[in-house]
Amino acid sequence: MHPIERFDPRSAPPVRVDAHLPAVPGERLTAGALRERFANPPTWSPEFVRELPVPGRTSAPAAVLVPLVLRDAHLSLLLTQRGQNLTTHSGQIAFPGGRQDESDRDSVHTALREAQEEVGLAPSFVEVLGTLPIYVTGSAFIITPVVALVQPGFQLQPNPHEVADVFEVPLPFLMNPAHHRHHEATWAGDRRQFMSMPWTGPQAQERFIWGATAGMLRNLYRFLVA
């Protein structure tokens, strides 16, 4: 296992928290507002597009689904905790998604297929809004984030070989920079920077959202607050 996989992000204290930045207004975190934003995107720039590469990795196109579930009180983001047995990013919090197959028509097809294979989310519940800029991970995955609304009523069936858990985080929490923490640490031979957005769920279980997942969420924040 490569050292990047053994790194514990909790061991690097935050160097700053972005409480000074504005949260995305609540009126922008509705289904209608999100449809309008993706239909007519603002002028903006992503904050995170590429991590420092880990030596020896071969690049591969991939896609993830950013599934925003339409709950009564607010939208919530569906996330997974990857299984400990996986060869890359084991145990980490992630979006449903994975490597693009040659048979996939495009990144949207990849994201929908992977979400169904990983957690059993049927495409019939999913309304794709659009994509965010490509994000290249240190493990050399060239990821297209596909943002979508998800109608409630779905029944999940997580793949036990890939997914240890599935949970939801309120979108307003993630779109408030008071919860965005910056870290610096040395691992895999380089000084690296990353973000985290730790969230404590109803059962007082901390979900340590960090790395690529937090980076793509930060880009979603920039897109919505612009």
C-alpha positions, 0 to 999 in steps of 0.5 A: 500500500502506498504511503498516501493511503496510510496517511491519517488526515486527522493528524494534521491540525487545520492551519485556518478556517474560512469563517470569514467567507459568506455562506451560499444563501439559502435561496440558492440551495433549492431545486429550482435555483440549482436548475437555473444556476446550471442552465445559466452558469455565472463567470467563475473559477474553480479553486481546486483542480489538481493534487500533487501526483503520487509517483507510479500512478497511471492516469485514468478518466473517471466520474463521480455523482454529486447526488443532492437528495430532495428532502423536506427541510433542505437538500442533502448530499449522499456520500459513501464511506469506501471499504477498507479493502479497496486498493485506492482511497480505502476507508475515505468519504467519497461520492459514488463513482469510479473509473470510466469504462470503454463502453460508457457513452460519456462522464454522465453515463459513468457517474450514473452507472457507478452510482447504481453499481456501488449503492443501488441508486436507480437512474430513474430517481436522478435528474442530472443538472450538469458538471463541474470542472475536472478534478485530478487526484494525486492517485491520477484519476481524472474526475468529472463531477456530475451534479444531480438532484435525487428524488426521494423514495429510492431504495439503496443496496450498497455493494459490500465489496466497495462501500462500508456505509452510505449517509447524507449530509445537509447541503447548507452545512457543506456550503458554509465556509465556516466548516471549511478547514485548510490543512498542510502535511507532508506525505508521499514525499511532498508537502501537500495541502488539502481541505476538510469538512468534518460533519457529526451525524445524528448518532454523534459519528464524525464523518471526516470529509477531506481530500478530493471530495472536499476539494470538489465540494469547495468548487461547488461552493465557489460555483454557487456563491459566484 
